[in-house]
């Protein structure tokens, strides 16, 4: 049987649209024109919610200014609220990467909202004589102010989730820092023995790095609250009445609960993607440092017998189809790969922002796609690392203590007390013979046993207390 259809008309002519679809002819053409990623915009629910919030705010502003009949405004608002509650997301079907500066996304939203509003009015989908996607839902708007505003609101929502996920990972590292606060080990520089520290100090540094990055991310998020709604096509506000920009901003702030501000210069704001570039740069910073942390976890847990073997990562799956008993650091490895992706996304966002011409940047769809992937994947990576790895890390205390006792790095702690020349001789002898530093110091009578013991106390070596305390 042939599926039921309805006929819709646009600039290029008539097309049949599935009768049950809430989207219309503009969306149909977009699905045909952009078979790029196979990822529909509905994959980013924050974006769909943001689009509905913008359309709701616009309807309220238009009603307030006497441009939209109260009955039409009411059903548009009702449809938008349904979408923001999670309904009809499956009707947002255009590919996330598309030509046209996001026009297909805006049209998809206009059509879904219009057809749901028509239903609420008691009319058939596609009967646009009673309520039109462009003339009513898109009244006083352009893709060029709707789409960037929606992307910003979506980004704020997603980044807030990332900040929470980073806090979970930070707390996981902080708990391990407290657990390992008195576990002595050797610190390393350039992969060579340096000076003693505690494993707690090492894990505390991981937590501090995350805390710093959360602060930088919150700073970048502040810039995203500036919107250009009311700018219409290029920032001049053509076809938007006096007072519309402020009214729409006020309603949108009430709907989203965000401290949104209208850009001081809408022409500049309509073409500028600098806030997205800065946000992506901070995400790259997070990715780089998170990847470095995972490199450290993999190195510290290497072995179990032929590597450093200082810590144990929790085993979560078998590691090999050919080597029985092998367990791999798969959680840090997957986080590493997310970091690589985020770094690549930053390049994409940079190039897309640079490629804007004159009064508009046509490449915001790929900015949205790349930014959304970076945020959502980092969010998942932080939670996965915290829950599937960090929480279960244990320390090989005996191995850690032995590396300190056998390391020539101990002479650095003794250098102020026996002199650089004597310390150098001790280091050379310890390295040549394999004997311990403390043993050689006592043998040569360079320090009394009690003084040496005080200097080599874990809390002194790690710098948490002085030898005389």
Secondary structure, 3 states (H helix, E strand, C coil): CCCCEEEEEECCEEEEEECCCCCCHHHHHHHHHCCCCCCEHHHCHHHHHHHHHHHHHHHHHHHHCCCCCHHHHHHHHHHHHHHHCCCCHHHCCCECCCCCCCHHHHHHHHHHHHHHHHHHHCCCCCCCCCCCHHHHHCCCCCHHHHHHHHHHHHHHHHHHHHHHHHHHHHHHHHHHHHHCCCCEEEEEECCEEEEEEEHHHHHHHHHHHHHHHHHHHHHHHHHCCEECCCCCCCCCCCCCCCCHHHHHHHHHHHHHCCCCEECCCHHHHHHCCHHHHHHHHHHHHHHHHHHHHHHHHHHHCCCCCCCCCCEECCCCCCCCCCCCCCCCCHHHHHHHHHHHHHHHHHHHHHHHHHCCECCECCCHHHHHHHHHHHHHHHHHHHHHHHHHCHHHCEECHHHHHHHHHHCCCHHHHHHHHHCHHHHHHHHHHHHHHCCCHHHHHHHCCCCCHHHHHHHCCHHHHCCCCCCCC
